[in-house]
Amino acid sequence: MSKHAVVQFGVVYALLFPGVFGFVPSPTNVSVVCHNFVNVLYWNYSNPTEQMKFAIKVEPYESPSQTVDTSQTYLDISSYSTDVEDDYLVLLTAHDGQEKSENVSIRFTYSKDYFDENKHKYKCSLDFPAVNTSVHKDVIEVSFQHPFKLYKQEIMNDEFTYTITHDEQMVEYSCFEDEDLCNAEVHFNQSVAGQCVELKLEGVIAGIPSYTYSNVCVPQPTPETEDSAISSHIKDKTGLIAALIGVGTIVLFITMGFVWLLCRKWSKIPKIPAFLRNVIPGQSPTTQPEPTPISKMTPQGHTPLLTDSFSYDSFPSSPTEKDCKENTILDDTVVDLPVVSEEDMEGEDFEGFGSSSDYDRPKFLQEMSPGDFTEGYGPRPPVI
């Protein structure tokens, strides 16, 4: 018998009697679902025996390995993979009595530092936090909790970046763990009023992806809502105008105070001396010389040398003579003379003051020769 024929016979016999040669088939279709930090291992096995057991060995990259047996074709290994920042290698082996199969391995991780598309067939993920939406005018307001408050994992105590896609437009947002809620606004076209729109939310935190979809129905505007929008717009404008008036009033008071301070400061500047005001062009004296007080003096009347009863036998009175006579009447005449102090009266410069000059005497006509008349002056009036 040839060597090739012996090998073929041995393979057939081993398949027919696996227990004799210790041959146990390996599990198939091994997979892991790692979502929301719940990690479950699944596999398939055809024609298992009553003694069939499966050994699962979990080997973390940064901590010791652990092994667990089960007769089921799945196993929750979350308690053996609690460190979400670690990388895990899972080995699965089938046992039938004393015989065992070849092991089958699979890798998974939540950490972006360990993830390798060539080594990790499955990518772990998280559910996006529950999303609340509301519609106001032409804006959809979106709010949700930060993932750290939802999952309580220290690795998620970080900035959460996410995007919202609507109408083929993607907008990026972010929020931090100390915020009560993550808030975003999505603007939409009024043409979608009365319809429902779909929002796609995708986020990544500590390298762990998450996503969700949210359908938002935009109500059809009604007259009441339109009136409300108009009144709200008017209120916004009114508030803006009031704010501007308030700011303008404050600025006005500040300006008035500044001008008042400047005026007070300028009032303390000494005035220009009088001799400089005469020198500087355009500067006029600020004070006017005091007027000399003048007292009113009313001289007593006197008796003129010629009276109305005087007449010449040979010559009648002419109009010129009458005027001359009228000029001699000084009763009720008020003459303003300067007031002179006693000191001035005692001085030498006051000599002769008070004695009237010849021009102050009353005039009269005097006949020099027959037919020849001339003007003369009467006695001086008394000095008061």
C-alpha positions as CSV (number, residue, x, y, z in Angstrom):
1,M,0.0,0.0,0.0
2,S,1.3,3.3,-1.0
3,K,2.1,6.1,1.5
4,H,-0.5,8.4,0.0
5,A,-3.3,5.8,0.4
6,V,-2.4,5.3,4.1
7,V,-2.7,9.0,4.8
8,Q,-6.1,9.1,3.2
9,F,-7.3,6.1,5.2
10,G,-6.1,7.7,8.4
11,V,-8.0,11.0,7.8
12,V,-11.2,9.1,7.0
13,Y,-10.9,7.0,10.1
14,A,-10.2,10.0,12.3
15,L,-13.3,11.7,11.0
16,L,-15.4,8.6,11.6
17,F,-14.0,8.0,15.1
18,P,-12.7,11.3,16.5
19,G,-12.6,10.1,20.1
20,V,-10.0,7.5,19.2
21,F,-7.5,10.0,17.8
22,G,-8.5,12.9,20.1
23,F,-9.9,15.1,17.3
24,V,-12.5,17.7,18.4
25,P,-13.9,20.3,16.0
26,S,-13.3,24.0,16.8
27,P,-16.2,26.4,17.4
28,T,-17.2,28.5,14.4
29,N,-18.6,32.0,13.7
30,V,-17.0,33.4,16.8
31,S,-18.1,37.1,17.4
32,V,-18.3,39.6,20.2
33,V,-20.8,42.4,20.8
34,C,-19.2,45.2,22.9
35,H,-21.8,47.9,23.3
36,N,-22.4,50.3,26.2
37,F,-19.6,48.4,28.2
38,V,-21.6,45.2,28.0
39,N,-19.5,42.5,26.2
40,V,-21.0,39.3,25.1
41,L,-19.2,36.5,23.2
42,Y,-21.1,34.3,20.6
43,W,-20.1,31.2,18.6
44,N,-21.6,28.2,16.8
45,Y,-21.0,24.5,17.2
46,S,-22.6,21.7,15.3
47,N,-23.5,18.3,16.8
48,P,-22.3,18.9,20.4
49,T,-22.2,15.9,22.7
50,E,-23.6,15.7,26.3
51,Q,-20.1,16.1,27.7
52,M,-19.2,19.1,25.5
53,K,-17.8,22.1,27.3
54,F,-16.3,25.4,26.1
55,A,-13.4,27.1,27.7
56,I,-13.2,30.9,27.3
57,K,-9.9,32.6,28.3
58,V,-9.9,36.4,28.5
59,E,-6.4,37.9,28.2
60,P,-6.2,41.7,28.9
61,Y,-3.2,43.5,27.6
62,E,-2.4,45.2,30.9
63,S,-3.7,42.7,33.5
64,P,-3.7,39.0,34.2
65,S,-5.9,36.6,32.2
66,Q,-9.0,34.7,33.4
67,T,-10.7,31.5,32.3
68,V,-14.3,30.4,32.5
69,D,-16.2,27.3,31.2
70,T,-19.7,27.1,29.8
71,S,-21.9,24.6,28.0
72,Q,-23.8,27.4,26.2
73,T,-22.8,28.9,22.9
74,Y,-22.5,32.4,24.3
75,L,-21.0,34.1,27.4
76,D,-21.2,37.5,28.9
77,I,-17.6,38.5,29.6
78,S,-18.3,42.0,30.8
79,S,-17.1,41.2,34.3
80,Y,-13.8,40.0,32.9
81,S,-13.3,43.1,30.8
82,T,-14.2,46.0,33.1
83,D,-11.3,48.2,32.1
84,V,-12.6,50.1,29.1
85,E,-9.2,51.5,28.4
86,D,-7.6,48.1,27.9
87,D,-7.3,45.8,24.9
88,Y,-8.7,42.2,25.2
89,L,-7.8,38.9,23.5
90,V,-10.4,36.1,23.8
91,L,-9.5,32.4,23.2
92,L,-12.3,29.9,22.8
93,T,-11.7,26.1,22.9
94,A,-14.2,23.2,22.7
95,H,-13.7,20.2,25.2
96,D,-15.3,16.8,24.8
97,G,-14.3,14.7,27.7
98,Q,-10.5,14.6,27.8
99,E,-10.2,15.8,24.2
100,K,-10.1,19.4,23.1
101,S,-10.2,21.3,19.9
102,E,-7.9,24.0,18.5
103,N,-8.6,27.4,20.1
104,V,-10.2,30.3,18.1
105,S,-9.3,33.9,19.0
106,I,-10.9,37.3,18.7
107,R,-9.9,40.8,19.9
108,F,-11.9,43.8,21.0
109,T,-11.3,47.1,22.7
110,Y,-13.1,50.4,23.5
111,S,-9.9,52.4,23.5
112,K,-8.8,54.3,20.4
113,D,-5.1,53.8,21.5
114,Y,-5.4,50.0,21.0
115,F,-7.8,49.8,18.1
116,D,-6.3,48.4,14.9
117,E,-8.5,47.6,11.9
118,N,-6.2,44.7,11.0
119,K,-6.4,43.1,14.4
120,H,-9.8,44.1,15.7
121,K,-12.6,42.7,13.6
122,Y,-15.3,44.4,15.8
123,K,-15.5,48.0,16.9
124,C,-17.1,48.6,20.3
125,S,-19.5,51.5,20.5
126,L,-21.8,53.4,22.9
127,D,-25.4,54.4,22.6
128,F,-25.8,58.2,22.2
129,P,-27.5,59.7,25.2
130,A,-31.3,60.2,25.0
131,V,-32.0,63.3,22.9
132,N,-34.7,65.8,23.6
133,T,-35.9,68.1,20.8
134,S,-38.2,71.1,20.6
135,V,-39.1,73.4,17.7
136,H,-39.1,77.2,18.0
137,K,-39.7,79.4,14.9
138,D,-37.2,78.1,12.4
139,V,-34.9,76.4,15.0
140,I,-34.8,72.9,16.4
141,E,-33.3,72.9,19.9
142,V,-31.4,69.7,20.8
143,S,-30.4,68.8,24.4
144,F,-29.0,65.6,26.1
145,Q,-26.7,64.5,29.0
146,H,-23.0,64.3,28.7
147,P,-22.0,60.6,28.3
148,F,-19.9,60.7,31.5
149,K,-23.0,61.4,33.6
150,L,-24.8,58.5,31.9
151,Y,-22.1,55.7,32.0
152,K,-20.0,56.9,35.0
153,Q,-16.7,55.8,33.4
154,E,-13.6,57.8,34.3
155,I,-12.3,57.4,30.7
156,M,-15.3,59.6,29.6
157,N,-14.5,62.5,31.9
158,D,-13.5,64.5,28.9
159,E,-14.8,66.8,26.1
160,F,-17.5,65.2,24.1
161,T,-17.4,66.2,20.4
162,Y,-20.4,65.4,18.2
163,T,-22.0,66.3,14.9
164,I,-25.6,66.8,13.8
165,T,-26.5,66.1,10.2
166,H,-29.6,67.6,8.6
167,D,-30.5,68.1,5.0
168,E,-27.1,66.9,4.0
169,Q,-25.4,69.6,6.1
170,M,-23.2,68.5,9.0
171,V,-22.5,70.9,11.9
172,E,-19.9,70.1,14.7
173,Y,-20.5,70.9,18.4
174,S,-18.9,70.0,21.7
175,C,-19.6,70.1,25.5
176,F,-17.9,69.2,28.7
177,E,-18.7,67.0,31.6
178,D,-19.3,69.9,34.0
179,E,-22.3,71.2,31.9
180,D,-25.7,70.3,33.0
181,L,-26.8,69.6,29.4
182,C,-25.3,69.6,26.0
183,N,-27.3,72.0,23.9
184,A,-27.3,72.7,20.2
185,E,-29.5,74.5,17.7
186,V,-30.3,73.3,14.2
187,H,-31.7,75.8,11.7
188,F,-34.2,74.5,9.1
189,N,-36.0,75.9,6.1
190,Q,-39.6,77.0,6.6
191,S,-40.5,74.9,3.6
192,V,-40.4,71.8,5.8
193,A,-43.2,73.2,8.0
194,G,-45.8,70.5,8.5
195,Q,-43.3,67.7,7.8
196,C,-40.9,65.5,9.8
197,V,-37.2,65.8,9.5
198,E,-34.5,63.3,10.5
199,L,-31.4,64.3,12.5
200,K,-28.4,62.1,12.7
201,L,-26.2,62.6,15.8
202,E,-22.7,61.1,15.9
203,G,-20.2,61.6,18.7
204,V,-16.8,60.4,19.9
205,I,-15.4,60.5,23.4
206,A,-12.1,59.0,24.5
207,G,-12.0,57.4,21.0
208,I,-15.3,55.6,21.6
209,P,-17.9,56.3,18.9
210,S,-21.6,56.7,19.4
211,Y,-24.5,57.7,17.2
212,T,-28.3,57.9,17.1
213,Y,-31.2,59.1,14.9
214,S,-34.0,61.5,15.9
215,N,-37.2,62.3,14.0
216,V,-38.5,65.8,14.6
217,C,-41.9,66.9,13.2
218,V,-42.2,70.6,12.4
219,P,-45.7,71.9,13.1
220,Q,-47.6,74.0,10.5
221,P,-47.6,77.7,11.6
222,T,-51.0,79.0,12.7
223,P,-52.2,82.6,13.0
224,E,-51.8,82.4,16.8
225,T,-48.2,81.3,16.4
226,E,-47.5,83.9,13.8
227,D,-49.0,86.6,16.1
228,S,-46.9,85.3,18.9
229,A,-43.8,85.4,16.7
230,I,-44.6,89.0,15.7
231,S,-45.2,90.1,19.3
232,S,-42.0,88.4,20.4
233,H,-40.1,90.2,17.6
234,I,-41.6,93.5,18.8
235,K,-40.6,92.8,22.4
236,D,-37.1,92.1,21.2
237,K,-37.0,95.4,19.4
238,T,-38.5,97.2,22.4
239,G,-35.9,95.7,24.7
240,L,-33.2,96.8,22.3
241,I,-34.5,100.4,22.1
242,A,-34.8,100.5,25.9
243,A,-31.3,99.3,26.3
244,L,-30.0,101.9,23.9
245,I,-31.9,104.7,25.7
246,G,-30.5,103.6,29.0
247,V,-27.0,103.5,27.7
248,G,-27.4,106.9,26.1
249,T,-28.7,108.4,29.3
250,I,-25.8,107.0,31.3
251,V,-23.4,108.4,28.7
252,L,-25.1,111.8,28.9
253,F,-24.8,112.0,32.7
254,I,-21.2,111.0,32.5
255,T,-20.5,113.7,29.9
256,M,-22.3,116.3,32.0
257,G,-20.3,115.3,35.0
258,F,-17.1,115.5,33.1
259,V,-17.9,119.0,31.8
260,W,-18.8,120.1,35.3
261,L,-15.5,118.9,36.6
262,L,-13.7,120.8,33.8
263,C,-15.6,124.0,34.6
264,R,-14.7,123.7,38.2
265,K,-11.1,123.2,37.3
266,W,-11.0,126.1,34.9
267,S,-12.6,128.4,37.5
268,K,-9.5,128.0,39.7
269,I,-7.2,129.4,37.0
270,P,-6.1,132.9,38.1
271,K,-7.4,135.8,36.1
272,I,-5.1,137.8,33.7
273,P,-3.7,140.9,35.4
274,A,-5.0,144.3,34.3
275,F,-1.7,145.4,32.8
276,L,-1.5,142.2,30.7
277,R,-5.1,142.7,29.4
278,N,-4.0,146.0,28.0
279,V,-1.1,144.3,26.2
280,I,-2.8,141.1,25.0
281,P,-4.8,141.8,21.8
282,G,-8.5,141.1,22.2
283,Q,-8.4,141.3,26.0
284,S,-10.6,144.1,27.4
285,P,-10.6,145.2,31.0
286,T,-13.1,143.3,33.0
287,T,-13.9,146.2,35.3
288,Q,-15.1,149.6,34.4
289,P,-14.0,152.8,36.2
290,E,-16.5,153.9,38.8
291,P,-18.4,157.0,37.8
292,T,-17.7,160.2,39.9
293,P,-20.8,160.8,42.0
294,I,-22.4,164.2,41.2
295,S,-24.8,165.8,43.5
296,K,-27.5,168.1,42.3
297,M,-27.3,171.7,43.3
298,T,-30.1,174.1,42.9
299,P,-28.9,177.7,43.1
300,Q,-31.2,180.2,44.6
301,G,-32.7,182.8,42.4
302,H,-31.4,186.3,42.4
303,T,-32.7,189.6,41.4
304,P,-31.4,190.7,38.0
305,L,-30.3,194.3,37.5
306,L,-32.8,194.8,34.9
307,T,-36.4,193.8,35.5
308,D,-39.5,193.7,33.3
309,S,-40.5,197.2,34.6
310,F,-37.3,198.7,33.3
311,S,-37.8,200.7,30.1
312,Y,-36.1,203.4,28.1
313,D,-38.1,206.4,27.3
314,S,-36.5,207.0,24.0
315,F,-36.1,203.4,22.8
316,P,-38.7,200.7,22.9
317,S,-37.8,197.2,23.8
318,S,-36.8,195.0,20.9
319,P,-37.2,191.2,20.6
320,T,-33.5,190.8,21.2
321,E,-33.8,192.7,24.5
322,K,-36.7,190.4,25.5
323,D,-34.6,187.3,24.8
324,C,-31.8,188.8,26.8
325,K,-34.2,189.5,29.7
326,E,-35.5,185.9,29.6
327,N,-32.0,184.6,29.7
328,T,-31.4,186.4,33.0
329,I,-34.0,184.3,34.8
330,L,-32.3,181.4,36.6
331,D,-35.0,180.4,39.0
332,D,-35.8,176.6,39.1
333,T,-32.6,175.9,37.1
334,V,-30.8,172.8,38.2
335,V,-27.0,172.6,37.7
336,D,-25.1,169.4,38.3
337,L,-21.7,170.1,39.9
338,P,-19.1,167.5,41.1
339,V,-19.0,166.7,44.7
340,V,-15.8,167.8,46.4
341,S,-14.5,166.4,49.6
342,E,-13.3,168.6,52.5
343,E,-9.7,167.4,52.0
344,D,-9.8,168.7,48.4
345,M,-11.2,172.0,49.5
346,E,-8.3,172.5,52.0
347,G,-5.7,171.8,49.3
348,E,-3.9,174.4,47.4
349,D,-5.2,173.1,44.1
350,F,-8.7,174.1,45.1
351,E,-8.0,177.8,45.2
352,G,-10.5,179.9,43.3
353,F,-13.0,177.0,43.2
354,G,-16.5,178.2,44.0
355,S,-16.0,181.7,42.6
356,S,-18.0,182.0,39.4
357,S,-16.3,183.1,36.2
358,D,-17.5,186.2,34.3
359,Y,-19.3,183.9,31.8
360,D,-21.5,182.6,34.6
361,R,-23.0,186.1,35.3
362,P,-26.5,187.0,33.9
363,K,-26.4,189.1,30.7
364,F,-28.1,192.5,30.1
365,L,-28.0,195.4,27.6
366,Q,-26.1,198.5,28.4
367,E,-26.2,201.7,26.4
368,M,-22.7,202.9,25.7
369,S,-23.7,206.0,23.8
370,P,-26.9,207.1,22.3
371,G,-28.1,204.4,19.9
372,D,-25.2,202.1,20.8
373,F,-26.1,199.1,23.0
374,T,-23.9,196.2,24.1
375,E,-24.2,193.1,26.2
376,G,-23.0,193.3,29.8
377,Y,-22.8,190.9,32.8
378,G,-24.6,191.4,36.1
379,P,-23.3,190.5,39.5
380,R,-22.1,186.9,40.1
381,P,-24.6,184.5,41.6
382,P,-24.0,183.4,45.2
383,V,-22.0,180.2,45.6
384,I,-23.8,177.6,47.6
